[in-house]
Amino acid sequence: MSNYQLFATAPKAVEDMLASELVALGAVNVKTTIAGAHFEGDLATAYRLCLWSRLANRILLRLSTFKVSSQDDLYRGVQAINWFDHLEADGSFAVTFNAKHSTAIINSHFGALKTKDAIVDQMRKNFEQRPNIDKNQPDIRININLNGETAVLSLDLSGESLHRRGYRDTTIEAPIKENLAAALLIRSGWPKMAKEGGSLVDPMCGSGTLLTEGAMIAADYAPGLLRDYFGFLKWKKHSPECWQTLHDDAEHRKHIGLTKLPIITGFDKDRHNINAALTHIANAGLQNKIHLECRDISDAAPAKNWQPGLVICNPPYGERLGDEQETAALYSKLGDTLKTNFKHWQAAMIISNPELGFRIGIRSQKPITFYNAALECKLLRMTIEDVAFFIPKPKSDEERIHQITKATNTLQHTLDKDADKAPEPNNIPSTHENNAIELGAASFSNRLQKNLKKLSSWKTKNNITCYRLYDADLPEYAVAIDVYVGKETWVNVQEYEPPKTIDPHKATQRLAELLTAIPTVLAIKPDHVFLKIRRKQKNTEQYQKLADNRHFHVVEENGCRLQVNFEDYLDTGLFLDHRPVRLMIQQQAQGKRFLNLFAYTGSATVHAAVGGAKATTTVDMSKTYLDWAKANLALNKTDGQHEFIQADCLEWLATEAAQAYPRQYDLIFLDPPTFSNSKRMTDVFDIQQDHVQLIQQAATLLATNGVLYFSTNFRRFSLDKQALSMLKIENITAKTIPEDFSRDPKIHYCWRITK
């Protein structure tokens, strides 16, 4: 047989794979171009490609090349072919025409009509008959590609795209074409794994395309065997004998290959998807060869006797607006499943958003570009081993807490399993503690115990029930731990945002270790430990709400009963470092008029009232916190008049200070935020820039012999004494830093101010 000039079209980005496939199937002089490859081959090679190519879309046999500078050039170029050599006079044909960079034929549809006219006119002139137009399954399909002034006229031997294998129900939507699925499998190394007996799993199999293509590859199953239509079957130069020989050989190879199939399994939580996949698998004659189960992705797992192989899937891309959070959660779940159930396997998945790939938490090889239709995607390939695991950077504090909770539960599960294996030896405090030590938390547990011992006498002497036990004492455990004792004991853990140089996986593991160790060291229930994420404060409101479930508990401080909340807010409602300041206010409040500005939950107001204040005024912008302050005061039996004002403190203070006869107070507590740009405030507030005016206005409300306590937690704060020289100012910071905060003398600054 003589060689023909041929061209194979294919999806973009698979050209190198296509070239290898063409050579393997007998093509010669292969030269790739964008979305295809030129090559040479005889008729048997062309047939073999139509039957065996897993990657090509179409196989085009070139009939002629000619110049097109005008519409007449196109007409004459088409008529230069003797069409009766290819088509019966009463046969059928269709034309596919593509034009670009052409000034002669701008519209491809017009070019197709002109081509059709040239063929019909030739047949009618020679045979007084005309062939019919059949766009679905014509006897031959003619392809013309016009680029500039060069037209290539070819016969489309495939007839219709080769990705249409024949097993898919066209009424069922599928997210990827069959040849793209095959390309993903080949690029992921599945052919080699299959020969070695490796298993194939798709944990979100959808309509089963990846599974079916994977089975056909593993079984040496020619993808064209199911098709009953090609563009050469009624071509006048068709060789039925050659085709039948190739077809019979492919059937024989399939029969042998199906007896050697490895384990191939798909999971999907949607029963409709499972039913669609079953239909496609049956259409391919692969029933009883591929196992399907209706399972959520978190339940996807291999049986013990499965040989590790390839986990491959095409997860949702999350392209629709509003799907991002749900899709990110799905990718995280996929990563969890791979890490937990598929260690030592290979994994591959096609994604359109690289950020989603990070949610999986497994380091991949260099991503490979593919195109799913016009959408650029990346194929991620990864080896599922511990060394490749990492903790994705969380998108929110809630996600970070979820990551840590998950790691803690995993660690606790490990400890529980170890504890069940053997009885506790004598004279050892607890199996849990010992395992925690083995897992790297020994130094942390020891530090907690050391701090407990150090603070013990101080707590007893001063009747302290709520205190800071630990504050990033060990750099690798960067958290603050506060203990609150009421009817029960609760622990509030605040994670400081780790530096970018810290491996997130290690940071999460350490948090899991300490969250597991805390209940053991303090002898409390694990569900009494609460975790918060503390970020560097930005220009937002001072206090951040997390939920609205009103989980309140009552604690006591210096005879004052106060509500705290560990679940609904970033802060608990009680700033422990201000304990000495509140005690000063309590001890000095007898018979005084007290003003609490930026009052938060009103704990200072409660101390003043319990200390015998004859009147208190509590000002805060938040109704929620004012209600909390009222509830705190109601817990305590106090006399006196108590006023609660919901207002922007800056605006209220400015208004009161400007009065001819402003309110007068004997005791004022001023503890403003570092900065705030709340929508409810009239202006942006910055403590460093605005403190002079703020203090001056507050001092205006001081009665004779009145005292103003001004405090801030801005670490770089510098008081402008010169601008406030008309006031008597005493720095009392050292007196107001309690024992449990002694390691952090900059936790706050405090001044006693009088006129």
Sequence and secondary structure as in RCSB ss.txt:
>XXXX:A:sequence
MSNYQLFATAPKAVEDMLASELVALGAVNVKTTIAGAHFEGDLATAYRLCLWSRLANRILLRLSTFKVSSQDDLY
RGVQAINWFDHLEADGSFAVTFNAKHSTAIINSHFGALKTKDAIVDQMRKNFEQRPNIDKNQPDIRININLNGET
AVLSLDLSGESLHRRGYRDTTIEAPIKENLAAALLIRSGWPKMAKEGGSLVDPMCGSGTLLTEGAMIAADYAPGL
LRDYFGFLKWKKHSPECWQTLHDDAEHRKHIGLTKLPIITGFDKDRHNINAALTHIANAGLQNKIHLECRDISDA
APAKNWQPGLVICNPPYGERLGDEQETAALYSKLGDTLKTNFKHWQAAMIISNPELGFRIGIRSQKPITFYNAAL
ECKLLRMTIEDVAFFIPKPKSDEERIHQITKATNTLQHTLDKDADKAPEPNNIPSTHENNAIELGAASFSNRLQK
NLKKLSSWKTKNNITCYRLYDADLPEYAVAIDVYVGKETWVNVQEYEPPKTIDPHKATQRLAELLTAIPTVLAIK
PDHVFLKIRRKQKNTEQYQKLADNRHFHVVEENGCRLQVNFEDYLDTGLFLDHRPVRLMIQQQAQGKRFLNLFAY
TGSATVHAAVGGAKATTTVDMSKTYLDWAKANLALNKTDGQHEFIQADCLEWLATEAAQAYPRQYDLIFLDPPTF
SNSKRMTDVFDIQQDHVQLIQQAATLLATNGVLYFSTNFRRFSLDKQALSMLKIENITAKTIPEDFSRDPKIHYC
WRITK
>XXXX:A:secstr
   EEEEEE  TT HHHHHHHHHHTT EEEEEETTEEEEEE HHHHHHHHHH SS SEEEEEEEEEE SSHHHHH
HHHHTS GGGTS TT EEEEEEEEES SS   HHHHHHHHHHHHHHHHHHHHS   EE SSS SEEEEEEEETTE
EEEEEETTSS TT  S S TTS  SS HHHHHHHHHHTTHHHHHHTT  EEETT TTSHHHHHHHHHHTT  TTT
T    TTTT TT  HHHHHHHHHHHHHHHHHHGGG   EEEEES HHHHHHHHHHHHHTT TTTSEEEE  GGG 
   TT    EEEE      STT HHHHHHHHHHHHHHHHHH TT EEEEEES HHHHHTT B  SS EEEEETTE
EEEEEEEE  GGGB     SSHHHHHHHHHHHHHHHHHHHHHHHHHS   TT S HHHHHHIIIIIHHHHHHHHH
HHHHHHHHHHHHT  EEEEEES STTS EEEEEEESSSEEEEEEEE   TTS HHHHHHHHHHHHHHHHHHHT  
GGGEEEEEE    SS SS B   S  EEEEEETTEEEEEESSSBSS S  GGGHHHHHHHHHH TT EEEEES T
T HHHHHHHHTT SEEEEEES HHHHHHHHHHHHTS   SEEEEEES HHHHHHHHHTSSS   EEEEEE   SE
E  TTSSS EEHHHHHHHHHHHHHHTEEEEEEEEEEE  TT    TTTTTTSEEEE HHHHS GGGTT TTS EE
EEEE 
